[in-house]
């Protein structure tokens, strides 16, 4: 017997959520130059920002620099990234991405983020009165801003690190083998950095995905297996965006478990394995490779996905 989903959301919010989590979708470069934006000096991450956004740009550039430096030691690689920190007024001038607020690339090296809170982020504020009391209290404690209102800014600001993860594996020449591995890798990179360098932000990173997964009835989803994801990847985003969002949140949770069990060595071994194994593998061979050449907890993602 199907149970009702305990985390209601408007159809509009569900659609935007899934659509904007489609990190695989290529975006055509909308503006080749950054005329009209102010360059931020003295940062490794080449950063440009909208008028009035210097504080947000500085905070984001500092974090991106820390991420690059942290992984340079672990992975012996550093991608080349341009960071644009944009106001709502400048968004459409530098990207054709439809909704303000979601970190994304215009090409393989130009990362675009929002400079301020926005309606897209606010659309994910949950109706806490309808959630289990413990979860509701955790959400309030984690996402309440300085004004005492709920804001998802803390979570969405961290997704820029997920996007840096894609720059690492794309520019680093890794063979991801599966679409789900591309997303899992970016989430491992994100979670590992936060756990090692800014652990006080772990609740902001982990509570939202936990909320989505724990409050979604799997029986209501069109697809739930990794094989179904591979075979229907684009369809998921276009027709079943809520379903895709559930996958993304499960990868967030899996990344946390991988770090807890394998530490920084887990992503280092995964990087080496995916860089070395350039020939395509079938499912059995891929899982065998992960078991033998990475931490077992990574191989357990496909092995235990349907449990």
Secondary structure in CASP SS format (residue, H / E / C, confidence):
PFRMAT SS
TARGET T0000
AUTHOR 0000-0000-0000
METHOD secondary structure of the structure
MODEL  1
X C 1.00
X C 1.00
X C 1.00
X C 1.00
X C 1.00
X C 1.00
X C 1.00
X C 1.00
X C 1.00
X C 1.00
X H 1.00
X H 1.00
X H 1.00
X H 1.00
X H 1.00
X H 1.00
X H 1.00
X H 1.00
X H 1.00
X H 1.00
X C 1.00
X C 1.00
X C 1.00
X C 1.00
X C 1.00
X C 1.00
X C 1.00
X C 1.00
X C 1.00
X C 1.00
X C 1.00
X C 1.00
X C 1.00
X C 1.00
X C 1.00
X C 1.00
X C 1.00
X E 1.00
X E 1.00
X E 1.00
X C 1.00
X C 1.00
X C 1.00
X C 1.00
X C 1.00
X E 1.00
X E 1.00
X E 1.00
X E 1.00
X C 1.00
X C 1.00
X C 1.00
X C 1.00
X H 1.00
X H 1.00
X H 1.00
X H 1.00
X H 1.00
X H 1.00
X H 1.00
X H 1.00
X H 1.00
X H 1.00
X H 1.00
X H 1.00
X H 1.00
X H 1.00
X H 1.00
X H 1.00
X H 1.00
X H 1.00
X H 1.00
X H 1.00
X H 1.00
X H 1.00
X C 1.00
X C 1.00
X C 1.00
X C 1.00
X C 1.00
X C 1.00
X E 1.00
X E 1.00
X E 1.00
X E 1.00
X E 1.00
X C 1.00
X H 1.00
X H 1.00
X H 1.00
X H 1.00
X H 1.00
X H 1.00
X H 1.00
X C 1.00
X C 1.00
X C 1.00
X C 1.00
X C 1.00
X C 1.00
X C 1.00
X C 1.00
X C 1.00
X E 1.00
X E 1.00
X C 1.00
X C 1.00
X C 1.00
X C 1.00
X E 1.00
X E 1.00
X E 1.00
X E 1.00
X E 1.00
X C 1.00
X C 1.00
X C 1.00
X C 1.00
X H 1.00
X H 1.00
X H 1.00
X H 1.00
X C 1.00
X C 1.00
X C 1.00
X C 1.00
X C 1.00
X H 1.00
X H 1.00
X H 1.00
X C 1.00
X C 1.00
X H 1.00
X H 1.00
X H 1.00
X H 1.00
X H 1.00
X H 1.00
X H 1.00
X H 1.00
X H 1.00
X H 1.00
X H 1.00
X E 1.00
X C 1.00
X C 1.00
X C 1.00
X C 1.00
X C 1.00
X E 1.00
X C 1.00
X C 1.00
X H 1.00
X H 1.00
X H 1.00
X H 1.00
X H 1.00
X H 1.00
X H 1.00
X H 1.00
X H 1.00
X H 1.00
X H 1.00
X H 1.00
X H 1.00
X H 1.00
X H 1.00
X H 1.00
X H 1.00
X H 1.00
X H 1.00
X C 1.00
X C 1.00
X C 1.00
X C 1.00
X C 1.00
X C 1.00
X C 1.00
X H 1.00
X H 1.00
X H 1.00
X H 1.00
X H 1.00
X H 1.00
X H 1.00
X H 1.00
X H 1.00
X H 1.00
X H 1.00
X H 1.00
X H 1.00
X H 1.00
X H 1.00
X H 1.00
X H 1.00
X H 1.00
X H 1.00
X C 1.00
X H 1.00
X H 1.00
X H 1.00
X H 1.00
X H 1.00
X H 1.00
X H 1.00
X H 1.00
X H 1.00
X H 1.00
X H 1.00
X H 1.00
X H 1.00
X H 1.00
X H 1.00
X H 1.00
X C 1.00
X C 1.00
X C 1.00
X H 1.00
X H 1.00
X H 1.00
X C 1.00
X C 1.00
X C 1.00
X C 1.00
X C 1.00
X H 1.00
X H 1.00
X H 1.00
X H 1.00
X H 1.00
X H 1.00
X C 1.00
X H 1.00
X H 1.00
X H 1.00
X H 1.00
X H 1.00
X H 1.00
X H 1.00
X C 1.00
X H 1.00
X H 1.00
X H 1.00
X H 1.00
X H 1.00
X H 1.00
X H 1.00
X H 1.00
X H 1.00
X H 1.00
X H 1.00
X H 1.00
X H 1.00
X H 1.00
X H 1.00
X H 1.00
X H 1.00
X H 1.00
X H 1.00
X H 1.00
X H 1.00
X H 1.00
X H 1.00
X H 1.00
X H 1.00
X H 1.00
X H 1.00
X H 1.00
X H 1.00
X H 1.00
X H 1.00
X H 1.00
X H 1.00
X H 1.00
X H 1.00
X H 1.00
X C 1.00
X C 1.00
X C 1.00
X C 1.00
X C 1.00
X C 1.00
X H 1.00
X H 1.00
X H 1.00
X H 1.00
X H 1.00
X H 1.00
X H 1.00
X H 1.00
X H 1.00
X H 1.00
X H 1.00
X C 1.00
X C 1.00
X H 1.00
X H 1.00
X H 1.00
X H 1.00
X H 1.00
X H 1.00
X H 1.00
X H 1.00
X C 1.00
X C 1.00
X C 1.00
X C 1.00
END
